[in-house]
């Protein structure tokens, strides 16, 4: 005998002491709810990535484009969210968003972005190349 109730519908739980839900239906609903909650941070980031990608695509329909940072900002570009990064041999960092990428530049004290289509060589990112400190 136990006194607890089903966390989904509130019905009293009868039967095995380790029973968590009153019915298969409530267990199913609970699992879906947990899945939904767990997926939220992923969905939220995907939404931002998609928006970023669509902004880059609009600003750079083909080849290469240079735009002012304020244009990207005004369109709602979120620079905190990117899919991966790439650093050129001259240490320019490209922030990659699906099939597009941009690198920040400064031209006559104006912050701008060079936007390009993601290049094949940008797929070879090795984070271990940049280790500065070796832990014992
Ligand atoms: Zn229930």
Backbone and ligand atoms as CSV (ligand in chain L), in Angstrom:
chain,resi,resn,atom,element,x,y,z
A,1,UNK,N,N,0.837,-1.205,0.000
A,1,UNK,CA,C,0.000,0.000,0.000
A,1,UNK,C,C,0.869,1.252,0.000
A,2,UNK,N,N,0.534,2.217,-0.850
A,2,UNK,CA,C,1.199,3.519,-0.809
A,2,UNK,C,C,0.152,4.595,-1.015
A,3,UNK,N,N,0.505,5.795,-0.558
A,3,UNK,CA,C,-0.515,6.847,-0.539
A,3,UNK,C,C,-0.378,7.841,-1.685
A,4,UNK,N,N,0.657,7.676,-2.532
A,4,UNK,CA,C,0.905,8.730,-3.520
A,4,UNK,C,C,-0.127,8.708,-4.651
A,5,UNK,N,N,-0.115,9.775,-5.405
A,5,UNK,CA,C,-1.068,9.887,-6.497
A,5,UNK,C,C,-0.337,10.100,-7.817
A,6,UNK,N,N,-1.024,9.879,-8.909
A,6,UNK,CA,C,-0.455,10.027,-10.249
A,6,UNK,C,C,-0.080,11.497,-10.495
A,7,UNK,N,N,1.199,11.763,-10.884
A,7,UNK,CA,C,1.614,13.160,-11.078
A,7,UNK,C,C,0.949,13.825,-12.289
A,8,UNK,N,N,0.342,13.045,-13.143
A,8,UNK,CA,C,-0.294,13.622,-14.335
A,8,UNK,C,C,-1.759,13.957,-14.093
A,9,UNK,N,N,-2.538,12.988,-13.600
A,9,UNK,CA,C,-3.977,13.243,-13.465
A,9,UNK,C,C,-4.425,13.374,-12.012
A,10,UNK,N,N,-3.535,12.999,-11.071
A,10,UNK,CA,C,-3.893,13.149,-9.663
A,10,UNK,C,C,-4.647,11.978,-9.067
A,11,UNK,N,N,-4.953,10.996,-9.900
A,11,UNK,CA,C,-5.650,9.813,-9.378
A,11,UNK,C,C,-4.768,9.074,-8.378
A,12,UNK,N,N,-5.412,8.397,-7.465
A,12,UNK,CA,C,-4.682,7.599,-6.496
A,12,UNK,C,C,-4.023,6.420,-7.202
A,13,UNK,N,N,-2.777,6.124,-6.806
A,13,UNK,CA,C,-2.088,5.007,-7.415
A,13,UNK,C,C,-2.429,3.738,-6.667
A,14,UNK,N,N,-2.887,2.754,-7.403
A,14,UNK,CA,C,-3.158,1.455,-6.789
A,14,UNK,C,C,-2.317,0.395,-7.495
A,15,UNK,N,N,-1.936,-0.629,-6.731
A,15,UNK,CA,C,-1.149,-1.697,-7.320
A,15,UNK,C,C,0.253,-1.713,-6.778
A,16,UNK,N,N,1.221,-2.039,-7.663
A,16,UNK,CA,C,2.606,-2.176,-7.240
A,16,UNK,C,C,3.118,-0.911,-6.552
A,17,UNK,N,N,3.979,-1.117,-5.527
A,17,UNK,CA,C,4.464,0.008,-4.730
A,17,UNK,C,C,5.334,0.951,-5.556
A,18,UNK,N,N,5.995,0.424,-6.600
A,18,UNK,CA,C,6.892,1.274,-7.388
A,18,UNK,C,C,6.188,1.905,-8.592
A,19,UNK,N,N,4.890,1.777,-8.625
A,19,UNK,CA,C,4.115,2.344,-9.728
A,19,UNK,C,C,4.207,3.866,-9.695
A,20,UNK,N,N,4.503,4.508,-10.834
A,20,UNK,CA,C,4.657,5.958,-10.851
A,20,UNK,C,C,3.435,6.665,-11.432
A,21,UNK,N,N,2.752,5.995,-12.347
A,21,UNK,CA,C,1.592,6.603,-13.004
A,21,UNK,C,C,0.418,5.644,-12.924
A,22,UNK,N,N,-0.789,6.208,-12.961
A,22,UNK,CA,C,-1.969,5.370,-12.789
A,22,UNK,C,C,-2.241,4.494,-14.002
A,23,UNK,N,N,-1.830,4.960,-15.180
A,23,UNK,CA,C,-2.174,4.225,-16.403
A,23,UNK,C,C,-1.088,4.374,-17.454
A,24,UNK,N,N,-1.162,3.534,-18.495
A,24,UNK,CA,C,-0.230,3.643,-19.621
A,24,UNK,C,C,-0.340,5.025,-20.270
A,25,UNK,N,N,-1.568,5.512,-20.339
A,25,UNK,CA,C,-1.803,6.818,-20.962
A,25,UNK,C,C,-1.072,7.933,-20.202
A,26,UNK,N,N,-1.164,7.907,-18.863
A,26,UNK,CA,C,-0.486,8.933,-18.067
A,26,UNK,C,C,1.029,8.784,-18.147
A,27,UNK,N,N,1.531,7.552,-18.197
A,27,UNK,CA,C,2.977,7.354,-18.338
A,27,UNK,C,C,3.443,7.915,-19.686
A,28,UNK,N,N,2.661,7.655,-20.722
A,28,UNK,CA,C,2.978,8.147,-22.061
A,28,UNK,C,C,3.016,9.671,-22.077
A,29,UNK,N,N,2.010,10.289,-21.431
A,29,UNK,CA,C,1.951,11.745,-21.387
A,29,UNK,C,C,3.136,12.338,-20.626
A,30,UNK,N,N,3.512,11.661,-19.534
A,30,UNK,CA,C,4.638,12.141,-18.734
A,30,UNK,C,C,5.937,12.079,-19.537
A,31,UNK,N,N,6.140,10.971,-20.275
A,31,UNK,CA,C,7.351,10.832,-21.086
A,31,UNK,C,C,7.422,11.903,-22.167
A,32,UNK,N,N,6.290,12.165,-22.799
A,32,UNK,CA,C,6.251,13.190,-23.833
A,32,UNK,C,C,6.554,14.568,-23.266
A,33,UNK,N,N,6.009,14.816,-22.077
A,33,UNK,CA,C,6.228,16.108,-21.426
A,33,UNK,C,C,7.714,16.282,-21.107
A,34,UNK,N,N,8.344,15.216,-20.586
A,34,UNK,CA,C,9.774,15.273,-20.269
A,34,UNK,C,C,10.604,15.497,-21.532
A,35,UNK,N,N,10.211,14.804,-22.587
A,35,UNK,CA,C,10.916,14.953,-23.857
A,35,UNK,C,C,10.794,16.389,-24.342
A,36,UNK,N,N,9.592,16.927,-24.245
A,36,UNK,CA,C,9.340,18.290,-24.691
A,36,UNK,C,C,10.200,19.282,-23.914
A,37,UNK,N,N,10.243,19.106,-22.591
A,37,UNK,CA,C,11.035,20.012,-21.750
A,37,UNK,C,C,12.519,19.889,-22.090
A,38,UNK,N,N,12.986,18.646,-22.284
A,38,UNK,CA,C,14.395,18.429,-22.590
A,38,UNK,C,C,14.781,18.992,-23.948
A,39,UNK,N,N,13.834,19.026,-24.886
A,39,UNK,CA,C,14.116,19.503,-26.240
A,39,UNK,C,C,14.135,21.029,-26.336
A,40,UNK,N,N,13.592,21.703,-25.347
A,40,UNK,CA,C,13.433,23.156,-25.451
A,40,UNK,C,C,14.723,23.926,-25.734
A,41,UNK,N,N,15.816,23.673,-24.979
A,41,UNK,CA,C,17.037,24.436,-25.272
A,41,UNK,C,C,17.553,24.181,-26.678
A,42,UNK,N,N,17.363,22.960,-27.180
A,42,UNK,CA,C,17.822,22.620,-28.528
A,42,UNK,C,C,16.978,23.360,-29.562
A,43,UNK,N,N,15.665,23.336,-29.362
A,43,UNK,CA,C,14.767,24.016,-30.296
A,43,UNK,C,C,15.031,25.514,-30.321
A,44,UNK,N,N,15.295,26.064,-29.130
A,44,UNK,CA,C,15.541,27.500,-29.025
A,44,UNK,C,C,16.799,27.889,-29.808
A,45,UNK,N,N,17.873,27.116,-29.643
A,45,UNK,CA,C,19.113,27.403,-30.370
A,45,UNK,C,C,18.938,27.196,-31.871
A,46,UNK,N,N,18.219,26.145,-32.253
A,46,UNK,CA,C,17.975,25.907,-33.682
A,46,UNK,C,C,17.230,27.068,-34.318
A,47,UNK,N,N,16.287,27.619,-33.556
A,47,UNK,CA,C,15.506,28.750,-34.055
A,47,UNK,C,C,16.435,29.940,-34.339
A,48,UNK,N,N,17.343,30.210,-33.401
A,48,UNK,CA,C,18.267,31.341,-33.560
A,48,UNK,C,C,19.227,31.078,-34.729
A,49,UNK,N,N,19.728,29.835,-34.804
A,49,UNK,CA,C,20.633,29.482,-35.909
A,49,UNK,C,C,19.959,29.678,-37.261
A,50,UNK,N,N,18.708,29.248,-37.360
A,50,UNK,CA,C,17.966,29.394,-38.608
A,50,UNK,C,C,17.761,30.863,-38.959
A,51,UNK,N,N,17.445,31.663,-37.943
A,51,UNK,CA,C,17.253,33.095,-38.189
A,51,UNK,C,C,18.578,33.720,-38.633
A,52,UNK,N,N,19.667,33.383,-37.942
A,52,UNK,CA,C,20.986,33.886,-38.328
A,52,UNK,C,C,21.312,33.494,-39.774
A,53,UNK,N,N,21.037,32.250,-40.100
A,53,UNK,CA,C,21.338,31.771,-41.447
A,53,UNK,C,C,20.532,32.530,-42.494
A,54,UNK,N,N,19.266,32.779,-42.197
A,54,UNK,CA,C,18.436,33.484,-43.165
A,54,UNK,C,C,18.894,34.941,-43.329
A,55,UNK,N,N,19.409,35.548,-42.264
A,55,UNK,CA,C,19.948,36.914,-42.351
A,55,UNK,C,C,21.214,36.917,-43.222
A,56,UNK,N,N,22.097,35.956,-42.985
A,56,UNK,CA,C,23.323,35.886,-43.790
A,56,UNK,C,C,22.993,35.652,-45.263
A,57,UNK,N,N,22.003,34.804,-45.504
A,57,UNK,CA,C,21.610,34.500,-46.882
A,57,UNK,C,C,21.060,35.753,-47.570
A,58,UNK,N,N,20.231,36.509,-46.846
A,58,UNK,CA,C,19.664,37.736,-47.410
A,58,UNK,C,C,20.766,38.750,-47.726
A,59,UNK,N,N,21.729,38.857,-46.802
A,59,UNK,CA,C,22.788,39.856,-46.965
A,59,UNK,C,C,23.839,39.425,-47.979
A,60,UNK,N,N,23.913,38.131,-48.227
A,60,UNK,CA,C,24.940,37.611,-49.130
A,60,UNK,C,C,24.332,36.555,-50.045
A,61,UNK,N,N,23.533,37.006,-51.022
A,61,UNK,CA,C,22.839,36.042,-51.891
A,61,UNK,C,C,23.800,35.187,-52.707
A,62,UNK,N,N,24.992,35.724,-53.008
A,62,UNK,CA,C,25.971,34.901,-53.730
A,62,UNK,C,C,27.367,35.447,-53.483
A,63,UNK,N,N,28.328,34.555,-53.534
A,63,UNK,CA,C,29.725,34.957,-53.395
A,63,UNK,C,C,30.065,35.509,-52.036
A,64,UNK,N,N,30.293,36.825,-51.993
A,64,UNK,CA,C,30.835,37.443,-50.796
A,64,UNK,C,C,30.180,38.804,-50.620
A,65,UNK,N,N,29.968,39.217,-49.387
A,65,UNK,CA,C,29.385,40.544,-49.143
A,65,UNK,C,C,30.025,41.150,-47.907
A,66,UNK,N,N,30.139,42.477,-47.912
A,66,UNK,CA,C,30.618,43.180,-46.719
A,66,UNK,C,C,29.497,44.097,-46.255
A,67,UNK,N,N,29.075,43.895,-45.000
A,67,UNK,CA,C,27.970,44.712,-44.468
A,67,UNK,C,C,28.382,45.300,-43.127
A,68,UNK,N,N,27.743,46.384,-42.780
A,68,UNK,CA,C,28.001,46.981,-41.478
A,68,UNK,C,C,27.373,46.122,-40.384
A,69,UNK,N,N,28.029,46.110,-39.250
A,69,UNK,CA,C,27.516,45.341,-38.122
A,69,UNK,C,C,26.100,45.774,-37.749
A,70,UNK,N,N,25.853,47.098,-37.826
A,70,UNK,CA,C,24.546,47.595,-37.399
A,70,UNK,C,C,23.416,47.061,-38.283
A,71,UNK,N,N,23.727,46.728,-39.535
A,71,UNK,CA,C,22.708,46.144,-40.411
A,71,UNK,C,C,22.328,44.753,-39.891
A,72,UNK,N,N,23.359,43.965,-39.552
A,72,UNK,CA,C,23.096,42.634,-38.990
A,72,UNK,C,C,22.334,42.741,-37.671
A,73,UNK,N,N,22.775,43.681,-36.829
A,73,UNK,CA,C,22.117,43.879,-35.536
A,73,UNK,C,C,20.646,44.231,-35.728
A,74,UNK,N,N,20.398,45.163,-36.660
A,74,UNK,CA,C,19.024,45.620,-36.886
A,74,UNK,C,C,18.128,44.489,-37.388
A,75,UNK,N,N,18.736,43.535,-38.104
A,75,UNK,CA,C,17.952,42.406,-38.613
A,75,UNK,C,C,17.761,41.327,-37.555
A,76,UNK,N,N,18.404,41.508,-36.403
A,76,UNK,CA,C,18.219,40.560,-35.311
A,76,UNK,C,C,19.245,39.444,-35.262
A,77,UNK,N,N,20.409,39.673,-35.876
A,77,UNK,CA,C,21.438,38.640,-35.851
A,77,UNK,C,C,21.957,38.460,-34.426
A,78,UNK,N,N,22.001,37.204,-33.967
A,78,UNK,CA,C,22.495,36.902,-32.632
A,78,UNK,C,C,23.907,36.313,-32.751
A,79,UNK,N,N,24.923,37.130,-32.419
A,79,UNK,CA,C,26.310,36.694,-32.605
A,79,UNK,C,C,26.750,35.656,-31.569
A,80,UNK,N,N,25.928,35.425,-30.560
A,80,UNK,CA,C,26.275,34.416,-29.553
A,80,UNK,C,C,26.032,32.997,-30.049
A,81,UNK,N,N,25.274,32.891,-31.122
A,81,UNK,CA,C,24.888,31.555,-31.575
A,81,UNK,C,C,25.466,31.272,-32.954
A,82,UNK,N,N,26.269,30.226,-33.040
A,82,UNK,CA,C,26.827,29.793,-34.318
A,82,UNK,C,C,27.024,28.289,-34.271
A,83,UNK,N,N,27.171,27.693,-35.444
A,83,UNK,CA,C,27.248,26.234,-35.489
A,83,UNK,C,C,28.669,25.744,-35.249
A,84,UNK,N,N,29.649,26.464,-35.807
A,84,UNK,CA,C,31.038,26.116,-35.563
A,84,UNK,C,C,31.903,27.315,-35.921
A,85,UNK,N,N,33.189,27.182,-35.714
A,85,UNK,CA,C,34.083,28.285,-36.046
A,85,UNK,C,C,35.233,27.774,-36.896
A,86,UNK,N,N,35.884,28.719,-37.541
A,86,UNK,CA,C,37.056,28.382,-38.339
A,86,UNK,C,C,38.033,29.541,-38.241
A,87,UNK,N,N,39.329,29.231,-38.085
A,87,UNK,CA,C,40.317,30.294,-38.023
A,87,UNK,C,C,41.294,30.135,-39.175
A,88,UNK,N,N,41.481,31.227,-39.907
A,88,UNK,CA,C,42.420,31.174,-41.031
A,88,UNK,C,C,43.848,31.238,-40.492
A,89,UNK,N,N,44.804,31.009,-41.375
A,89,UNK,CA,C,46.204,31.033,-40.932
A,89,UNK,C,C,46.587,32.437,-40.459
A,90,UNK,N,N,45.868,33.464,-40.932
A,90,UNK,CA,C,46.146,34.817,-40.443
A,90,UNK,C,C,45.238,35.196,-39.257
A,91,UNK,N,N,44.690,34.170,-38.612
A,91,UNK,CA,C,43.933,34.312,-37.355
A,91,UNK,C,C,42.614,35.082,-37.477
A,92,UNK,N,N,42.037,35.112,-38.666
A,92,UNK,CA,C,40.679,35.646,-38.791
A,92,UNK,C,C,39.724,34.529,-38.394
A,93,UNK,N,N,38.790,34.855,-37.515
A,93,UNK,CA,C,37.844,33.839,-37.062
A,93,UNK,C,C,36.549,33.946,-37.872
A,94,UNK,N,N,36.160,32.857,-38.476
A,94,UNK,CA,C,34.877,32.780,-39.173
A,94,UNK,C,C,33.868,32.086,-38.279
A,95,UNK,N,N,32.714,32.716,-38.100
A,95,UNK,CA,C,31.621,32.115,-37.347
A,95,UNK,C,C,30.687,31.483,-38.357
A,96,UNK,N,N,30.548,30.182,-38.251
A,96,UNK,CA,C,29.837,29.430,-39.279
A,96,UNK,C,C,28.405,29.149,-38.848
A,97,UNK,N,N,27.503,29.347,-39.812
A,97,UNK,CA,C,26.077,29.117,-39.570
A,97,UNK,C,C,25.562,28.296,-40.743
A,98,UNK,N,N,25.478,26.994,-40.566
A,98,UNK,CA,C,25.111,26.087,-41.656
A,98,UNK,C,C,26.020,26.308,-42.860
A,99,UNK,N,N,25.450,26.785,-43.987
A,99,UNK,CA,C,26.244,26.927,-45.210
A,99,UNK,C,C,26.768,28.346,-45.430
A,100,UNK,N,N,26.686,29.183,-44.383
A,100,UNK,CA,C,27.225,30.534,-44.468
A,100,UNK,C,C,28.208,30.762,-43.327
A,101,UNK,N,N,29.010,31.810,-43.482
A,101,UNK,CA,C,29.952,32.146,-42.425
A,101,UNK,C,C,30.260,33.631,-42.518
A,102,UNK,N,N,30.638,34.209,-41.385
A,102,UNK,CA,C,31.091,35.607,-41.448
A,102,UNK,C,C,32.291,35.789,-40.542
A,103,UNK,N,N,33.084,36.791,-40.883
A,103,UNK,CA,C,34.185,37.169,-40.014
A,103,UNK,C,C,34.098,38.677,-39.765
A,104,UNK,N,N,34.273,39.107,-38.513
A,104,UNK,CA,C,34.188,40.535,-38.211
A,104,UNK,C,C,35.438,41.270,-38.690
A,105,UNK,N,N,35.239,42.453,-39.252
A,105,UNK,CA,C,36.372,43.288,-39.658
A,105,UNK,C,C,36.112,44.719,-39.210
A,106,UNK,N,N,37.166,45.531,-39.245
A,106,UNK,CA,C,37.045,46.945,-38.907
A,106,UNK,C,C,37.558,47.718,-40.105
A,107,UNK,N,N,36.704,48.553,-40.684
A,107,UNK,CA,C,37.108,49.372,-41.829
A,107,UNK,C,C,36.884,50.831,-41.490
A,108,UNK,N,N,37.933,51.598,-41.442
A,108,UNK,CA,C,37.872,53.017,-41.057
A,108,UNK,C,C,37.004,53.227,-39.815
A,109,UNK,N,N,37.336,52.446,-38.793
A,109,UNK,CA,C,36.667,52.506,-37.490
A,109,UNK,C,C,35.193,52.082,-37.517
A,110,UNK,N,N,34.773,51.479,-38.623
A,110,UNK,CA,C,33.397,50.980,-38.694
A,110,UNK,C,C,33.424,49.459,-38.600
A,111,UNK,N,N,32.633,48.919,-37.665
A,111,UNK,CA,C,32.557,47.466,-37.517
A,111,UNK,C,C,31.722,46.882,-38.652
A,112,UNK,N,N,32.318,45.942,-39.347
A,112,UNK,CA,C,31.634,45.309,-40.473
A,112,UNK,C,C,31.818,43.795,-40.410
A,113,UNK,N,N,31.099,43.122,-41.282
A,113,UNK,CA,C,31.240,41.668,-41.371
A,113,UNK,C,C,31.459,41.280,-42.821
A,114,UNK,N,N,32.410,40.402,-43.040
A,114,UNK,CA,C,32.574,39.798,-44.357
A,114,UNK,C,C,31.791,38.498,-44.319
A,115,UNK,N,N,30.783,38.415,-45.186
A,115,UNK,CA,C,29.945,37.214,-45.221
A,115,UNK,C,C,30.298,36.405,-46.468
A,116,UNK,N,N,30.453,35.113,-46.272
A,116,UNK,CA,C,30.772,34.225,-47.402
A,116,UNK,C,C,29.935,32.950,-47.301
A,117,UNK,N,N,29.883,32.218,-48.394
A,117,UNK,CA,C,29.314,30.880,-48.313
A,117,UNK,C,C,30.377,30.024,-47.640
A,118,UNK,N,N,29.921,29.094,-46.849
A,118,UNK,CA,C,30.872,28.238,-46.152
A,118,UNK,C,C,31.734,27.486,-47.163
A,119,UNK,N,N,33.037,27.553,-46.951
A,119,UNK,CA,C,33.953,26.892,-47.863
A,119,UNK,C,C,34.298,25.492,-47.353
A,120,UNK,N,N,34.664,24.645,-48.292
A,120,UNK,CA,C,34.945,23.260,-47.910
A,120,UNK,C,C,36.057,23.174,-46.853
A,121,UNK,N,N,37.084,24.007,-46.993
A,121,UNK,CA,C,38.199,23.942,-46.051
A,121,UNK,C,C,37.799,24.374,-44.636
A,122,UNK,N,N,36.639,25.014,-44.503
A,122,UNK,CA,C,36.174,25.431,-43.177
A,122,UNK,C,C,35.642,24.264,-42.359
A,123,UNK,N,N,35.648,23.088,-42.948
A,123,UNK,CA,C,35.163,21.916,-42.227
A,123,UNK,C,C,36.249,21.245,-41.413
A,124,UNK,N,N,37.483,21.701,-41.590
A,124,UNK,CA,C,38.560,21.044,-40.854
A,124,UNK,C,C,38.974,21.870,-39.633
A,125,UNK,N,N,38.141,21.849,-38.646
A,125,UNK,CA,C,38.406,22.585,-37.408
A,125,UNK,C,C,38.901,21.621,-36.352
A,126,UNK,N,N,40.072,21.896,-35.803
A,126,UNK,CA,C,40.641,21.021,-34.778
A,126,UNK,C,C,40.831,21.811,-33.480
A,127,UNK,N,N,39.905,21.689,-32.532
A,127,UNK,CA,C,39.990,22.466,-31.290
A,127,UNK,C,C,41.272,22.204,-30.508
A,128,UNK,N,N,41.848,21.023,-30.639
A,128,UNK,CA,C,43.037,20.661,-29.857
A,128,UNK,C,C,44.298,21.391,-30.337
A,129,UNK,N,N,44.188,21.968,-31.526
A,129,UNK,CA,C,45.308,22.720,-32.065
A,129,UNK,C,C,45.575,23.972,-31.215
A,130,UNK,N,N,44.564,24.400,-30.462
A,130,UNK,CA,C,44.671,25.678,-29.758
A,130,UNK,C,C,44.870,25.517,-28.256
A,131,UNK,N,N,45.202,24.318,-27.841
A,131,UNK,CA,C,45.450,24.101,-26.421
A,131,UNK,C,C,46.695,24.864,-25.998
A,132,UNK,N,N,46.525,25.674,-24.953
A,132,UNK,CA,C,47.648,26.486,-24.484
A,132,UNK,C,C,48.287,25.859,-23.243
A,133,UNK,N,N,47.454,25.100,-22.536
A,133,UNK,CA,C,47.881,24.627,-21.235
A,133,UNK,C,C,47.686,23.118,-21.173
A,134,UNK,N,N,48.671,22.429,-20.672
A,134,UNK,CA,C,48.540,20.996,-20.520
A,134,UNK,C,C,48.227,20.660,-19.081
A,135,UNK,N,N,47.140,19.959,-18.894
A,135,UNK,CA,C,46.788,19.570,-17.533
A,135,UNK,C,C,47.509,18.272,-17.165
A,136,UNK,N,N,47.991,18.186,-15.959
A,136,UNK,CA,C,48.742,16.981,-15.562
A,136,UNK,C,C,47.861,15.744,-15.517
L,1,ZN,ZN,ZN,-2.936,9.329,-14.088
